[in-house]
């Protein structure tokens, strides 16, 4: 059985939702390394998606990559989500 994920046009709204939703599901069941892969792809194809950046940062933080987590938390703030500033202040060397 071929279990390859095919999303068609990677820039479609369906692809965005699929990548993000698969990442969320994997994160919820504690498969953080796999969730990270989905969020990385979501960010690659949709670089202004604040939620994907935030969740990718959460994966990186949980996987003990604080510099990468901070990069994506700061990206959230840059994109307009000021509620993430608390994580930046607490965990990142400004």
N, C-alpha and C positions, 0 to 999 in steps of 0.2 A: 504494500500500500504506500503510495506516494503522499507524504505529509508535508510537502513543500508549501509554504505560504505564498500565495500569489495575490497581489493586490491590484494588478492592472496598472493604470496610470498612477504613478506614485504621487502626483500632485492633486489627485481628486479628493474631494471631501470625504468620500468613503474610505480612502486609504488613510487619511488623517485620523478619522475616528477609529478605524481598525487598529492602527499602530498604537494609538493612545490607549484604547480599551484593552488590548492584549497586554500592554505594559501594566496597566492598573490591576488586571486580574492576576498577573504573575507576581506583582508586588504584594497583593493581598494574601496570597498563599505562600509567601516567604521565599519566592524564587527570584530574589533580588538580582542576581547576575543576568537572568533572562529578561527581567523587566527592564534593566538598564539598556539592553540591546534594542528593545522596542522603542524606548524613549529616545535613545540616540538617533534612531531612524526618523522618528517623528520630528525631532529638532532639526535634523539634516534637511528634510523635505519642507518643513514649516518652521523656519528660524524665528518667527515672531509669535509662536505659540507659547504663551506664558505658562500654561498648565504643564506642558511637556517639559519645559525648562525646570519648573519647580520639582516635578516628580523625578526627573533625571538627577537633579541636585540631591534629592532625598536618597536615591539609590547610591550615588557616589558617597554620600555621608555614611550611610549604613555599611558600605563596603570599605570604609576607612580610606577614602580619597578626599580629604577635606579641601584641598586646593581646587579640585574639579567641582566639588559641591559649591564652593564659594563662587566660582566663575559663573555657574548657572543661577545661583541665587542673585548675584549682582545683575545678571542679564534680565531677570524678572523685574528688578527695580528699574533698570534702564528702559524696559518696555512698558513701565507704568504701574506695576504692582508694588506700591509702597508698603504693603502689609508684610512683605518679605524682609524689609529693612531690619527687623528684629533679629532674624537669623544671621544676616550680614554682620550686624553689630556684635552678636554673641559669639559667632564661630569664625569670623574672617578677620584677618589682619588688614585693616583698611589701609 
